[in-house]
Amino acid sequence: MNEFISCLKKYATFQGRARRKEYWMFILFSILLAIGTTFLDVQLFKGEKLIFTGLLRLGLFLPSLAAIVRRMHDVDKSGWFCLIPVYNLILACSEGTKGPNRFGEDPKS
């Protein structure tokens, strides 16, 4: 949960690096929130309107974009690599560069 809050605090920070744990915990809690808001929308609006889910997606768009860019920085790649569908998944699962790289200090140390 701390990683999710950390990503929300750095919602528009595209500089620096994000560890695998920080990124994947953010993704996990985003998915859990999406499931919860979808369930709420289905119960309240019979699935016809996804108001809460839409607001959640809108609210998490920028933080998730910043998190994936920082994750790409951790593997010493430009943030633009997040636009390459399969390769960015491979990079997001890869271990980050040990020690400092051109994007900053190692977040593990």
Residue pairs with C-beta under 8 A, 6 or more apart in sequence:
1 25
1 29
3 21
3 22
3 25
3 26
4 25
4 26
4 29
4 30
6 22
7 18
7 22
7 23
7 26
7 63
7 64
7 66
7 67
8 63
10 16
10 63
10 66
10 70
11 62
11 63
11 66
12 62
12 63
12 66
13 66
13 70
14 66
14 69
14 70
14 79
15 70
15 73
15 103
15 104
16 70
16 73
16 103
16 104
16 107
17 70
17 71
17 73
17 74
17 96
17 101
17 103
17 104
17 105
17 106
17 107
18 67
18 70
18 71
18 73
18 74
18 107
19 74
19 96
19 107
19 108
20 71
20 74
20 92
20 93
20 95
20 96
22 67
22 107
23 67
23 68
23 70
23 71
23 92
24 92
26 63
26 64
26 67
27 64
27 67
30 60
30 64
33 56
33 60
34 53
34 56
34 57
37 52
37 53
37 55
37 56
38 50
38 53
40 52
41 47
41 49
41 50
41 51
41 52
41 53
45 51
65 82
68 79
68 82
68 88
68 92
69 79
69 82
71 91
71 92
72 78
72 79
72 81
72 82
72 88
72 91
72 92
73 79
73 101
73 103
73 104
74 96
74 97
74 103
74 107
75 91
75 94
75 95
75 96
75 97
76 97
76 101
76 102
76 103
77 91
81 87
81 88
81 91
82 88
96 106
96 107
96 108
97 106
98 106
98 108
99 106
99 109
100 106
